Amino acid sequence: MEISQDNQRISYLGKLNEAKAAVEAKDYEKAWKLANEVLAINFNESAAIFLLGYIALQHEQLGLAYNLNRMAHYMVPHRAEPLNNMGMCFSERWANPDDLQEAEN
């Protein structure tokens, strides 16, 4: 029983590290798949949630990106990266002055 749990933990950490490497290589499709596989094992893995939020931001899925980063920030409030990405979501959303005026109305 312990061996199976150890193997699952190794597989889990391997997938998380692979997902991080895929993001660095800008292979977002592979990273998305791996991060989701990690979440299937551990629903509360903040690193996987953060990676998904980052990928969503890169694909200009701002609502999804904001909410994933908000969740990551809630889970690890001492890390600045989720807050930075949340700010990027707002910056992208209101980059056009017409959008900002619409939001004020």
PAPALUM-659077 format. One line per field, with one value per atom (N, C-alpha, C): residue in one letter; residue number from 1; atom name; x, y, z. Coordinates in Angstrom, 3 decimals. Each point is the difference from the previous one (the first is absolute). Last residue first. Example, Ala and Ser with C-alpha at 12.3 -4.5 7.8 and 13.67 -1.06 7.14 Angstrom:
REM PAPALUM-659077
resn	S, S, S, A, A, A
resi	2, 2, 2, 1, 1, 1
name	N, CA, C, N, CA, C
px	12.850, 0.820, -0.770, 0.290, -0.890, 0.900
py	-2.250, 1.190, 1.090, -5.720, 1.190, 1.200
pz	7.080, 0.060, 0.730, -0.070, 0.000, 0.000
This chain:
REM PAPALUM-659077
resn	N, N, N, E, E, E, A, A, A, E, E, E, Q, Q, Q, L, L, L, D, D, D, D, D, D, P, P, P, N, N, N, A, A, A, W, W, W, R, R, R, E, E, E, S, S, S, F, F, F, C, C, C, M, M, M, G, G, G, M, M, M, N, N, N, N, N, N, L, L, L, P, P, P, E, E, E, A, A, A, R, R, R, H, H, H, P, P, P, V, V, V, M, M, M, Y, Y, Y, H, H, H, A, A, A, M, M, M, R, R, R, N, N, N, L, L, L, N, N, N, Y, Y, Y, A, A, A, L, L, L, G, G, G, L, L, L, Q, Q, Q, E, E, E, H, H, H, Q, Q, Q, L, L, L, A, A, A, I, I, I, Y, Y, Y, G, G, G, L, L, L, L, L, L, F, F, F, I, I, I, A, A, A, A, A, A, S, S, S, E, E, E, N, N, N, F, F, F, N, N, N, I, I, I, A, A, A, L, L, L, V, V, V, E, E, E, N, N, N, A, A, A, L, L, L, K, K, K, W, W, W, A, A, A, K, K, K, E, E, E, Y, Y, Y, D, D, D, K, K, K, A, A, A, E, E, E, V, V, V, A, A, A, A, A, A, K, K, K, A, A, A, E, E, E, N, N, N, L, L, L, K, K, K, G, G, G, L, L, L, Y, Y, Y, S, S, S, I, I, I, R, R, R, Q, Q, Q, N, N, N, D, D, D, Q, Q, Q, S, S, S, I, I, I, E, E, E, M, M, M
resi	105, 105, 105, 104, 104, 104, 103, 103, 103, 102, 102, 102, 101, 101, 101, 100, 100, 100, 99, 99, 99, 98, 98, 98, 97, 97, 97, 96, 96, 96, 95, 95, 95, 94, 94, 94, 93, 93, 93, 92, 92, 92, 91, 91, 91, 90, 90, 90, 89, 89, 89, 88, 88, 88, 87, 87, 87, 86, 86, 86, 85, 85, 85, 84, 84, 84, 83, 83, 83, 82, 82, 82, 81, 81, 81, 80, 80, 80, 79, 79, 79, 78, 78, 78, 77, 77, 77, 76, 76, 76, 75, 75, 75, 74, 74, 74, 73, 73, 73, 72, 72, 72, 71, 71, 71, 70, 70, 70, 69, 69, 69, 68, 68, 68, 67, 67, 67, 66, 66, 66, 65, 65, 65, 64, 64, 64, 63, 63, 63, 62, 62, 62, 61, 61, 61, 60, 60, 60, 59, 59, 59, 58, 58, 58, 57, 57, 57, 56, 56, 56, 55, 55, 55, 54, 54, 54, 53, 53, 53, 52, 52, 52, 51, 51, 51, 50, 50, 50, 49, 49, 49, 48, 48, 48, 47, 47, 47, 46, 46, 46, 45, 45, 45, 44, 44, 44, 43, 43, 43, 42, 42, 42, 41, 41, 41, 40, 40, 40, 39, 39, 39, 38, 38, 38, 37, 37, 37, 36, 36, 36, 35, 35, 35, 34, 34, 34, 33, 33, 33, 32, 32, 32, 31, 31, 31, 30, 30, 30, 29, 29, 29, 28, 28, 28, 27, 27, 27, 26, 26, 26, 25, 25, 25, 24, 24, 24, 23, 23, 23, 22, 22, 22, 21, 21, 21, 20, 20, 20, 19, 19, 19, 18, 18, 18, 17, 17, 17, 16, 16, 16, 15, 15, 15, 14, 14, 14, 13, 13, 13, 12, 12, 12, 11, 11, 11, 10, 10, 10, 9, 9, 9, 8, 8, 8, 7, 7, 7, 6, 6, 6, 5, 5, 5, 4, 4, 4, 3, 3, 3, 2, 2, 2, 1, 1, 1
name	N, CA, C, N, CA, C, N, CA, C, N, CA, C, N, CA, C, N, CA, C, N, CA, C, N, CA, C, N, CA, C, N, CA, C, N, CA, C, N, CA, C, N, CA, C, N, CA, C, N, CA, C, N, CA, C, N, CA, C, N, CA, C, N, CA, C, N, CA, C, N, CA, C, N, CA, C, N, CA, C, N, CA, C, N, CA, C, N, CA, C, N, CA, C, N, CA, C, N, CA, C, N, CA, C, N, CA, C, N, CA, C, N, CA, C, N, CA, C, N, CA, C, N, CA, C, N, CA, C, N, CA, C, N, CA, C, N, CA, C, N, CA, C, N, CA, C, N, CA, C, N, CA, C, N, CA, C, N, CA, C, N, CA, C, N, CA, C, N, CA, C, N, CA, C, N, CA, C, N, CA, C, N, CA, C, N, CA, C, N, CA, C, N, CA, C, N, CA, C, N, CA, C, N, CA, C, N, CA, C, N, CA, C, N, CA, C, N, CA, C, N, CA, C, N, CA, C, N, CA, C, N, CA, C, N, CA, C, N, CA, C, N, CA, C, N, CA, C, N, CA, C, N, CA, C, N, CA, C, N, CA, C, N, CA, C, N, CA, C, N, CA, C, N, CA, C, N, CA, C, N, CA, C, N, CA, C, N, CA, C, N, CA, C, N, CA, C, N, CA, C, N, CA, C, N, CA, C, N, CA, C, N, CA, C, N, CA, C, N, CA, C, N, CA, C, N, CA, C, N, CA, C, N, CA, C, N, CA, C, N, CA, C, N, CA, C, N, CA, C, N, CA, C, N, CA, C, N, CA, C, N, CA, C, N, CA, C
px	-19.347, -1.414, -0.904, 4.780, -0.351, -1.484, 1.939, -0.056, -0.424, 0.738, -1.193, -0.168, 3.927, -1.138, -1.306, 3.874, 0.014, -1.171, 0.730, -0.483, -0.079, 1.904, -1.449, -0.608, 4.776, -0.718, -1.510, 3.326, -0.624, -0.771, 2.031, 1.093, -0.531, -2.123, -0.283, 1.148, 0.188, -1.442, -0.295, 4.443, -0.412, -1.465, 1.646, 0.719, -0.409, -1.610, -0.654, 0.644, 2.029, -1.358, -0.732, 4.180, 0.134, -1.363, 0.222, 0.187, 0.136, -0.120, -1.320, 0.060, 4.035, -0.809, -1.419, 2.877, 0.526, -0.851, -0.924, -0.447, 0.468, 1.513, -1.428, -0.547, 4.608, -0.277, -1.498, 2.250, -0.420, -0.457, -0.036, 0.625, -0.565, -1.555, 1.336, 0.730, -4.430, -0.033, 1.370, -2.286, 1.372, 0.139, -4.293, 0.663, 1.412, -2.635, -0.682, 0.731, 1.445, 0.378, -0.634, -1.239, 1.390, 0.465, -4.231, -0.011, 1.419, -0.440, -0.601, -0.024, 1.359, 1.051, -0.518, -3.093, 0.981, 1.119, -3.222, -0.561, 0.928, 1.271, -0.159, -0.461, 0.244, 1.328, -0.098, -3.956, 0.502, 1.343, -1.772, -0.877, 0.468, 2.299, 0.242, -0.874, 2.174, -1.242, -0.009, 3.638, -0.938, -1.392, 4.213, -0.985, -1.121, 3.441, 0.738, -0.935, -1.805, 0.401, 0.738, -1.101, -1.217, 0.319, 3.446, -0.277, -1.243, 1.084, 1.002, -0.263, -2.654, -0.311, 0.950, 0.862, -1.179, -0.414, 3.487, 0.421, -1.166, -0.955, 0.734, 0.427, -1.949, -1.010, 0.660, 2.814, -0.717, -1.058, 2.337, 0.918, -0.684, -2.289, 0.057, 0.915, -2.982, 1.406, 0.127, -3.991, 0.457, 1.470, -2.458, -0.830, 0.558, 2.396, -0.117, -0.730, 0.246, 0.563, -0.198, -1.302, -0.827, 0.475, 2.452, -1.209, -0.943, 3.847, 0.411, -1.224, -0.659, 0.239, 0.431, -0.456, -1.310, 0.130, 3.877, -0.502, -1.378, 1.907, 0.707, -0.509, -1.748, -0.374, 0.644, 1.242, -1.413, -0.431, 4.270, -0.029, -1.414, 0.632, 0.533, -0.082, -1.218, -0.954, 0.441, 2.820, -1.131, -1.020, 5.110, -0.847, -1.225, 4.009, -1.178, -0.830, 3.864, 0.251, -1.125, -0.355, 1.233, 0.340, -3.627, -0.322, 1.235, 0.609, -0.762, -0.393, 2.095, 0.959, -0.718, -2.674, 0.786, 0.984, -2.429, -0.890, 0.752, 2.218, -0.136, -0.863, 0.353, 1.257, -0.010, -3.706, 0.047, 1.272, -0.482, -0.930, 0.022, 2.522, 0.576, -0.875, -1.551, 1.043, 0.659, -3.207, -0.635, 1.036, 1.497, -0.670, -0.599, 1.823, 1.071, -0.595, -3.009, 0.610, 1.102, -1.994, -0.957, 0.577, 2.461, 0.035, -0.939, -0.056, 1.266, 0.101, -3.674, -0.121, 1.273, 0.054, -0.929, -0.157, 2.482, 0.736, -0.885, -1.851, 0.860, 0.755, -2.690, -0.820, 0.862
py	54.015, 0.349, -0.983, -0.532, 1.072, 0.360, -3.188, -0.558, 1.058, 1.274, -0.831, -0.552, 2.344, 0.927, -0.781, -2.493, 0.614, 0.942, -1.989, -0.993, 0.593, 2.599, -0.112, -0.994, 0.563, 1.075, -0.047, -4.280, 0.902, 1.079, -3.378, 0.618, 1.008, -3.085, 1.420, 0.728, -4.727, 0.231, 1.455, -1.420, -0.426, 0.351, 0.852, 0.840, -0.339, -2.689, 1.311, 0.920, -4.167, -0.202, 1.333, -0.062, -0.088, -0.212, -0.088, 1.361, 0.027, -4.149, 0.616, 1.440, -2.321, -0.458, 0.565, 0.956, 0.619, -0.399, -2.102, 1.399, 0.737, -4.451, 0.061, 1.425, -0.568, -0.306, 0.013, 0.564, 1.180, -0.315, -2.847, 0.063, 1.174, -1.373, 0.595, 0.108, -2.089, 1.473, 0.663, -4.664, 0.350, 1.522, -1.875, -1.193, 0.291, 3.383, -0.392, -1.159, 1.323, 0.984, -0.340, -2.590, -0.284, 0.963, 0.772, -1.212, -0.355, 3.547, 0.386, -1.205, -0.715, 0.668, 0.461, -1.915, -1.019, 0.623, 2.934, -0.832, -1.124, 2.916, 0.754, -0.913, -1.857, 0.271, 0.725, -0.688, -1.257, 0.213, 3.672, -0.354, -1.270, 1.456, 0.837, -0.351, -2.032, -0.418, 0.661, 0.126, 1.119, -0.434, -2.589, -0.181, 1.049, -0.092, 0.017, -0.142, -0.428, 1.389, 0.116, -4.291, 0.708, 1.464, -2.568, -0.413, 0.717, 0.655, 0.638, -0.324, -2.136, 1.428, 0.754, -4.523, 0.117, 1.464, -0.938, -0.239, 0.141, 0.267, 1.179, -0.169, -3.672, 1.039, 1.273, -3.483, -0.362, 1.054, 0.464, 0.224, -0.325, -0.820, 1.415, 0.259, -4.269, 0.278, 1.418, -2.816, 1.222, 0.316, -3.992, 1.148, 1.322, -4.691, 0.874, 1.276, -3.521, -0.725, 0.793, 1.885, -1.202, -0.836, 3.815, 0.350, -1.187, -0.546, 0.210, 0.318, -0.271, -1.341, 0.082, 4.021, -0.594, -1.411, 2.149, 0.661, -0.532, -1.531, -0.528, 0.627, 1.620, -1.406, -0.547, 4.314, -0.004, -1.424, 0.592, 0.450, -0.039, -0.925, -1.088, 0.367, 3.340, -1.106, -1.181, 3.838, 0.190, -1.129, 1.098, -1.088, -0.043, 2.864, 0.562, -1.067, -0.448, -0.217, 0.552, 0.217, 0.719, -0.120, -2.479, 1.435, 0.802, -4.586, 0.275, 1.472, -1.564, 0.043, 0.325, -0.651, 1.231, 0.153, -3.983, 1.115, 1.320, -3.875, 0.006, 1.166, -0.735, 0.522, 0.048, -1.952, 1.423, 0.633, -4.635, 0.709, 1.501, -2.747, -0.007, 0.766, -0.729, 1.030, 0.093, -3.411, 1.309, 1.121, -4.457, 0.322, 1.405, -1.673, 0.261, 0.404, -1.349, 1.283, 0.380, -4.230, 1.041, 1.379, -3.706, 0.105, 1.087, -0.989, 0.639, 0.178, -2.367, 1.425, 0.754, -4.661, 0.601, 1.500, -2.490, 0.114, 0.667, -1.069, 1.174, 0.211, -3.865, 1.196, 1.256
pz	-16.652, -0.187, 0.626, -0.175, 0.929, -0.087, -2.958, 1.341, 1.018, -4.492, 0.081, 1.423, -0.991, 0.069, 0.138, -0.661, 1.318, 0.160, -4.189, 0.966, 1.396, -3.403, -0.209, 0.981, -0.203, 0.733, -0.159, -0.156, -0.964, 0.766, 2.446, -0.750, -1.013, 3.528, -0.187, -0.695, 0.702, -0.161, -0.311, 1.062, -1.342, -0.260, 4.298, -0.956, -1.429, 3.517, -0.021, -1.027, 0.611, -0.532, -0.100, 2.088, -1.461, -0.654, 4.687, -0.506, -1.513, 2.082, 0.123, -0.522, 0.289, -1.130, 0.044, 3.599, -1.214, -1.201, 4.053, 0.013, -1.245, 0.653, -0.346, -0.015, 1.286, -1.403, -0.337, 4.456, -0.751, -1.427, 4.944, -1.320, -0.788, 4.391, 0.125, -1.343, 0.718, 0.008, 0.107, -1.521, 0.382, 0.003, -0.745, 0.529, 0.493, -2.114, 1.240, 0.667, -4.258, 1.024, 1.354, -3.721, 0.373, 1.085, -1.843, 0.818, 0.463, -2.952, 1.283, 0.944, -4.412, 0.780, 1.361, -2.959, 0.388, 0.838, -1.802, 1.063, 0.433, -3.603, 1.242, 1.136, -4.323, 0.554, 1.336, -2.465, 0.554, 0.681, -2.249, 1.121, 0.689, -3.955, 1.169, 1.195, -4.367, 0.643, 1.372, -3.389, 0.142, 0.439, -0.355, -1.077, 0.067, 3.260, -1.270, -1.193, 4.342, -0.253, -1.334, 1.527, -0.407, -0.316, 1.802, -1.376, -0.530, 4.505, -0.850, -1.472, 3.221, -0.064, -0.910, 0.904, -0.859, -0.160, 2.992, -1.376, -0.974, 4.626, -0.464, -1.462, 2.086, -0.205, -0.524, 1.257, -1.225, -0.322, 4.034, -1.126, -1.323, 4.130, -0.366, -1.192, 1.575, -0.304, -0.552, 1.559, 0.663, -0.255, -1.569, -0.380, 0.513, -1.268, 1.175, -0.413, -3.117, 1.140, 1.282, -4.059, 0.133, 1.180, -1.312, 0.762, 0.155, -2.671, 1.396, 0.855, -4.575, 0.535, 1.470, -2.360, 0.279, 0.551, -1.418, 1.210, 0.370, -4.045, 1.173, 1.298, -4.123, 0.191, 1.277, -1.358, 0.427, 0.341, -1.915, 1.393, 0.559, -4.583, 0.825, 1.479, -2.999, -0.120, 0.883, -0.448, 0.902, -0.065, -1.030, -0.507, 0.908, 0.495, -0.672, -0.726, 3.057, -1.424, -0.871, 4.708, -0.329, -1.480, 1.609, 0.009, -0.380, 0.540, -1.225, -0.079, 3.911, -1.108, -1.309, 3.806, 0.146, -1.153, 0.199, -0.344, 0.098, 1.437, -1.460, -0.465, 4.606, -0.534, -1.518, 2.101, 0.340, -0.546, -0.452, -0.890, 0.273, 2.851, -1.344, -0.974, 4.362, -0.016, -1.374, 0.541, 0.217, -0.089, -0.040, -1.260, 0.051, 3.945, -0.960, -1.343, 3.305, 0.374, -0.988, -0.444, -0.391, 0.301, 1.420, -1.456, -0.496, 4.584, -0.365, -1.504, 1.642, 0.336, -0.352, -0.563, -0.952, 0.265, 3.052, -1.257, -1.047, 4.197, 0.061, -1.306, 0.421, 0.000, 0.000
